[in-house]
Structures are given as C-alpha cells and as structure tokens.
Amino acid sequence: MAQSSVLTGAPARVRPQISLELDSPELAATYDEVSTRQFNHGKVLIQALAPRSGQRVLDIGCGTGRLGEYVAELVRPAGEVLGIDPLPLRVEIAAGKHARFRASVGRAEDLSAFADRSFDVVYSNSVFHWIEDKPRALAEALRVLRPGGRIGVNSADGDQPHQSQALVREALLEEGLSEVAAAQGTGHNYRVNAAELTRLLGAAGFADIVVSAHTFVDEVSGADDLIRWSTSSSFGNFLKELDAVQQRRVRDRLEAKLEARRGPRGVQLERYLVFAIARRP
C-alpha cells in the first residue's frame, strides 16, 4: 500500500443527483456481504485513530456495522460505539452486530441527537465522498468531540478515479453513452483531494491535521462481481440511468476489459483514497 501527500487543487465537476431512495433489502444484505474492501481500509483509519478501552466513539455512516463491530471490540468492556446512517435498511442490519455498538438512522450534517463534547473519537469511513455539505458535517463533528478528541475521515480521491471507474467509463463511451460516462467521471459522489480535505478540516477548526493518499489493490473475479459491489456500495446509484438492455451491453464490454487484464494473480484493480486524521483543540 503506497502513501504520499497530494497538495494540488481539484477541478470543478458537475455533480449528478444522488438518491437515498434506491436502497433495498437485497442491496443492504449484499453490501454487508461484499463490503470487505471498505472494511479493510476502515481498519487502516482506525489504526491511525487508536481508540482505547473505555472511550466513546461515533461512527458516522456506519452502513451495516462491520467496522462499528470491530471498533466496539477495541473499546470494550466500558466503552461504546454509536453509529448513524441515513439508510434504515442498513441500520437494521448494523443494530444486531455487537453489544457495545448501537446504530440509529441519522445524517452527518445533523448530529443534534448527541450532546456537545460527548465523544472521544469520531470517524467516517467510506462516507465523506457521499456528503454534499461537508463544512456543516465537519462543524457537527467538531461540536460533539471532546477537547483533544480525534476525527478520522477518508474519501475516494478527487484527483484520481479508481481503475474500475475508468474501465466503466470506457465501456459507456464505447456504447455511445457519453452523458452517463460524464456522470461516471464524478463517481456519482462528492470526492475531494488531499488539498481540499486539508482545507475543509482547517476551516472547521481542527488542528494537527495529517492527510495522506493511499492506494489499495483489489482482486476482482469479473464484471458481475464489480457491478454487484459498486451497486450495493452506492445504494443503487451505480449506472441507475441505464435500462436493462444498456446495462447488459455495458456489462459485457466491462467483462471483456477485465478479462484482458487477467494475469497469474487474477484481475487486480487499484483504488485511490485520501485519509485524514485531526484533533479538536
């Protein structure tokens, strides 16, 4: 896993509309099954935050609770992890994961359910690139952190699309779906680069900000594997503009592209994220 600092500005992007209404029981269950990639880079974030036994932790965008369960083991027996997520079906799955982990429906931009200075650690894994109003979300995180408390966030890198995203975009262009390809260029989300992440945390009032770029390598079995992961990870927003025929044609083109990359270790694709750790003064 390579790490480096990136301090260049991100180009302006047209943002497609993101819907929270496309999730389904099937998508939520699939995400709980296939989100090992998010879980693994979440553990990198948690290692940097180093939550300790007895601490109170807030998991913003907890999804189905895999990382929250992991952190609950780190803070037990007296500590606890509270998780929020805007997707009720995923909260239902998360709620039963661990005795020291409690999940409820909520959004990063509104933490009014929690008192000022009530958490030792706040983190947001695989979520920050879905949040449109990032200044508000960070202001809320600062409010609920105790003085000296630490925040950890990561985002898909706004400067460098994942290799899978680039392949999907190629397949869309080859099918003449240029408008959908343009939307795919933003990843249907609000990605930031390292410079923007640093700026946002500083403007919110955080100190001791450390931002780094990380590259992760995933093994992908084929197009169906990649589409299943992408669709459940985006709670139904991935290629939602396509009809069934278009989806099949893009899938077949994507399969051919992945097969062309298959080597002795299978199909390996890189993902690019920026991580940040900071402290409330």
C-alpha positions as CSV (number, residue, x, y, z in Angstrom):
1,M,0.0,0.0,0.0
2,A,1.7,3.2,-1.1
3,Q,1.2,6.5,0.7
4,S,2.0,10.1,-0.4
5,S,0.9,13.6,0.1
6,V,-1.1,15.4,-2.6
7,L,-1.4,19.2,-2.5
8,T,-3.0,20.1,-5.8
9,G,-6.4,21.7,-6.4
10,A,-9.3,19.6,-7.7
11,P,-11.0,20.6,-10.9
12,A,-14.7,21.7,-10.8
13,R,-17.1,18.9,-11.6
14,V,-20.8,18.7,-12.5
15,R,-22.4,16.6,-9.8
16,P,-25.2,14.1,-10.7
17,Q,-28.1,13.7,-8.3
18,I,-27.7,11.1,-5.6
19,S,-30.7,9.3,-4.3
20,L,-31.1,7.6,-0.9
21,E,-34.4,6.1,-2.0
22,L,-32.9,3.3,-4.2
23,D,-31.7,1.1,-1.4
24,S,-33.5,-2.3,-0.9
25,P,-33.2,-5.2,1.5
26,E,-31.3,-7.1,-1.2
27,L,-28.8,-4.3,-1.7
28,A,-28.3,-3.8,2.0
29,A,-27.7,-7.6,2.6
30,T,-25.3,-7.7,-0.4
31,Y,-23.3,-4.7,0.9
32,D,-23.0,-6.5,4.3
33,E,-21.6,-9.4,2.4
34,V,-19.3,-7.7,-0.1
35,S,-18.0,-4.6,1.7
36,T,-14.7,-6.2,2.8
37,R,-12.9,-3.6,0.7
38,Q,-14.4,-0.8,2.8
39,F,-13.9,-2.7,6.0
40,N,-10.2,-3.3,5.3
41,H,-9.4,0.3,4.5
42,G,-11.6,1.3,7.5
43,K,-9.2,-0.7,9.7
44,V,-6.4,1.4,8.4
45,L,-8.3,4.5,9.5
46,I,-9.0,3.0,12.9
47,Q,-5.4,2.0,13.4
48,A,-4.4,5.7,13.0
49,L,-7.1,6.9,15.4
50,A,-6.2,4.2,18.0
51,P,-9.4,4.2,20.1
52,R,-8.9,2.8,23.5
53,S,-10.9,0.7,26.0
54,G,-13.4,2.9,27.8
55,Q,-13.7,5.5,25.1
56,R,-16.9,6.7,23.5
57,V,-16.8,6.6,19.7
58,L,-19.2,7.9,17.0
59,D,-19.3,6.1,13.6
60,I,-20.8,8.4,11.0
61,G,-22.2,6.5,8.1
62,C,-21.9,3.1,9.8
63,G,-23.6,1.2,7.0
64,T,-24.3,-2.4,8.1
65,G,-22.0,-2.1,11.1
66,R,-19.0,-4.2,10.2
67,L,-16.4,-1.5,11.2
68,G,-18.5,-0.5,14.2
69,E,-18.4,-4.0,15.5
70,Y,-14.7,-4.1,15.1
71,V,-14.2,-0.8,17.0
72,A,-16.6,-2.0,19.7
73,E,-14.2,-4.8,20.5
74,L,-11.4,-2.2,20.9
75,V,-13.3,-0.1,23.4
76,R,-14.9,-2.8,25.5
77,P,-15.7,-3.5,28.2
78,A,-16.6,0.0,29.4
79,G,-16.5,2.0,26.1
80,E,-19.2,2.1,23.4
81,V,-19.7,2.9,19.8
82,L,-22.7,4.7,18.4
83,G,-23.4,4.6,14.7
84,I,-25.6,6.6,12.4
85,D,-26.5,6.1,8.8
86,P,-29.2,7.6,6.6
87,L,-30.3,4.2,5.2
88,P,-32.7,2.4,7.5
89,L,-32.3,-1.0,6.0
90,R,-28.6,-0.9,6.7
91,V,-29.1,0.3,10.2
92,E,-31.4,-2.7,10.8
93,I,-28.5,-5.0,10.0
94,A,-26.0,-3.0,12.0
95,A,-28.1,-2.9,15.1
96,G,-27.5,-6.5,16.0
97,K,-23.7,-6.6,15.4
98,H,-22.3,-6.1,18.9
99,A,-23.5,-5.5,22.5
100,R,-21.3,-2.3,22.7
101,F,-22.4,-0.9,19.3
102,R,-25.7,0.9,18.8
103,A,-27.0,2.1,15.5
104,S,-29.7,4.6,14.5
105,V,-30.9,6.5,11.5
106,G,-29.1,9.8,11.1
107,R,-27.0,12.1,8.8
108,A,-23.6,13.6,9.2
109,E,-24.9,17.1,8.7
110,D,-27.2,16.8,11.7
111,L,-25.8,15.3,14.9
112,S,-28.3,17.1,17.1
113,A,-29.1,13.7,18.8
114,F,-25.8,14.0,20.5
115,A,-24.6,16.4,23.2
116,D,-21.7,18.8,22.8
117,R,-18.3,17.3,23.7
118,S,-19.7,13.8,24.2
119,F,-17.2,11.7,22.1
120,D,-13.6,10.8,22.3
121,V,-13.3,9.7,18.7
122,V,-15.4,10.4,15.6
123,Y,-14.8,8.7,12.3
124,S,-16.4,8.4,8.9
125,N,-15.2,5.6,6.7
126,S,-16.2,5.3,3.0
127,V,-18.7,8.1,3.6
128,F,-17.1,11.5,3.2
129,H,-17.4,11.4,-0.6
130,W,-21.2,11.0,-0.3
131,I,-21.7,14.1,1.9
132,E,-22.6,17.2,-0.1
133,D,-22.4,19.8,2.8
134,K,-19.0,18.9,4.1
135,P,-18.5,22.1,6.1
136,R,-21.7,21.5,8.1
137,A,-20.8,17.9,8.7
138,L,-17.3,18.8,10.0
139,A,-18.7,21.5,12.2
140,E,-21.1,19.0,13.8
141,A,-18.2,16.5,14.3
142,L,-16.2,19.2,16.0
143,R,-19.1,20.1,18.2
144,V,-19.6,16.6,19.6
145,L,-15.9,15.9,20.1
146,R,-14.3,16.5,23.5
147,P,-11.3,18.8,23.6
148,G,-8.3,16.7,22.4
149,G,-10.7,14.3,20.7
150,R,-9.7,12.9,17.3
151,I,-11.5,12.7,14.0
152,G,-10.7,10.3,11.1
153,V,-12.2,10.5,7.6
154,N,-11.4,9.1,4.2
155,S,-12.7,9.9,0.7
156,A,-12.3,8.5,-2.7
157,D,-9.6,10.7,-4.2
158,G,-11.0,13.5,-6.3
159,D,-7.8,13.7,-8.4
160,Q,-7.6,10.0,-9.4
161,P,-10.6,7.8,-10.4
162,H,-10.4,4.1,-9.3
163,Q,-9.2,1.9,-12.1
164,S,-12.6,0.2,-12.1
165,Q,-14.3,3.5,-12.6
166,A,-12.1,4.3,-15.6
167,L,-12.9,0.9,-17.2
168,V,-16.7,1.5,-16.7
169,R,-16.4,4.9,-18.3
170,E,-14.6,3.4,-21.3
171,A,-17.4,0.8,-21.7
172,L,-20.0,3.6,-21.5
173,L,-18.3,5.7,-24.2
174,E,-17.9,2.7,-26.5
175,E,-21.7,2.2,-26.2
176,G,-22.3,5.8,-27.1
177,L,-23.5,6.7,-23.6
178,S,-21.4,9.9,-23.3
179,E,-23.7,11.7,-20.8
180,V,-23.7,8.7,-18.5
181,A,-20.0,8.4,-18.9
182,A,-19.6,12.1,-17.9
183,A,-21.6,11.4,-14.7
184,Q,-19.5,8.4,-14.1
185,G,-16.5,10.7,-14.2
186,T,-17.6,12.1,-10.8
187,G,-18.4,8.7,-9.4
188,H,-21.9,9.9,-8.5
189,N,-20.4,11.5,-5.4
190,Y,-18.6,14.5,-3.9
191,R,-15.0,13.3,-3.9
192,V,-12.2,15.6,-2.6
193,N,-8.5,15.5,-3.0
194,A,-5.9,15.9,-0.2
195,A,-5.6,19.6,-0.5
196,E,-9.4,20.2,-0.3
197,L,-9.7,17.8,2.7
198,T,-6.9,19.7,4.5
199,R,-8.6,23.0,3.8
200,L,-12.0,21.7,5.0
201,L,-10.7,20.4,8.3
202,G,-8.7,23.6,9.0
203,A,-11.7,25.8,8.2
204,A,-13.9,23.7,10.6
205,G,-11.4,24.4,13.4
206,F,-9.5,21.1,13.6
207,A,-5.8,21.1,14.5
208,D,-2.8,18.7,13.9
209,I,-4.2,17.7,10.5
210,V,-2.4,14.9,8.8
211,V,-3.6,13.9,5.3
212,S,-2.2,11.1,3.2
213,A,-3.0,9.3,-0.1
214,H,-3.5,5.6,-0.1
215,T,-3.6,3.1,-2.9
216,F,-5.4,-0.2,-2.3
217,V,-5.3,-3.2,-4.7
218,D,-8.4,-5.4,-5.1
219,E,-8.9,-8.7,-6.8
220,V,-12.0,-8.7,-8.9
221,S,-13.5,-12.0,-10.2
222,G,-15.3,-10.4,-13.1
223,A,-17.8,-7.8,-14.3
224,D,-20.7,-9.2,-12.2
225,D,-18.5,-9.1,-9.0
226,L,-17.6,-5.5,-9.8
227,I,-21.1,-4.4,-10.6
228,R,-22.5,-6.1,-7.5
229,W,-20.0,-4.3,-5.3
230,S,-20.5,-1.0,-7.0
231,T,-24.3,-1.1,-7.0
232,S,-24.6,-2.1,-3.3
233,S,-21.8,0.4,-2.2
234,S,-23.7,3.2,-4.0
235,F,-27.1,2.1,-2.5
236,G,-28.4,1.7,-6.0
237,N,-27.0,4.8,-7.7
238,F,-24.4,3.0,-9.9
239,L,-25.5,3.2,-13.5
240,K,-29.0,3.9,-12.4
241,E,-29.6,5.8,-15.7
242,L,-29.3,2.7,-17.9
243,D,-32.2,0.5,-19.0
244,A,-31.8,-3.3,-18.8
245,V,-30.5,-3.7,-22.4
246,Q,-27.9,-0.9,-21.9
247,Q,-26.8,-2.5,-18.6
248,R,-26.3,-5.8,-20.3
249,R,-24.2,-4.3,-23.1
250,V,-22.1,-2.3,-20.7
251,R,-21.6,-5.3,-18.5
252,D,-20.4,-7.4,-21.5
253,R,-17.9,-4.7,-22.6
254,L,-16.7,-4.4,-19.0
255,E,-16.2,-8.2,-18.8
256,A,-14.0,-8.1,-21.9
257,K,-11.9,-5.3,-20.5
258,L,-11.4,-7.2,-17.2
259,E,-10.5,-10.4,-19.0
260,A,-7.9,-8.5,-20.9
261,R,-6.3,-7.6,-17.6
262,R,-6.4,-11.0,-16.1
263,G,-3.0,-12.3,-15.0
264,P,-1.5,-15.1,-12.8
265,R,-3.0,-13.4,-9.8
266,G,-6.4,-12.8,-11.4
267,V,-7.8,-9.3,-12.2
268,Q,-6.3,-6.7,-9.8
269,L,-7.5,-3.1,-9.8
270,E,-6.3,-0.2,-7.8
271,R,-8.5,2.2,-5.7
272,Y,-7.3,5.6,-4.6
273,L,-8.3,7.2,-1.4
274,V,-7.3,10.2,0.8
275,F,-7.2,9.8,4.6
276,A,-7.2,12.5,7.2
277,I,-6.6,12.4,11.0
278,A,-7.1,15.6,13.0
279,R,-7.7,16.8,16.6
280,R,-10.2,19.1,18.3
281,P,-8.1,21.8,20.1
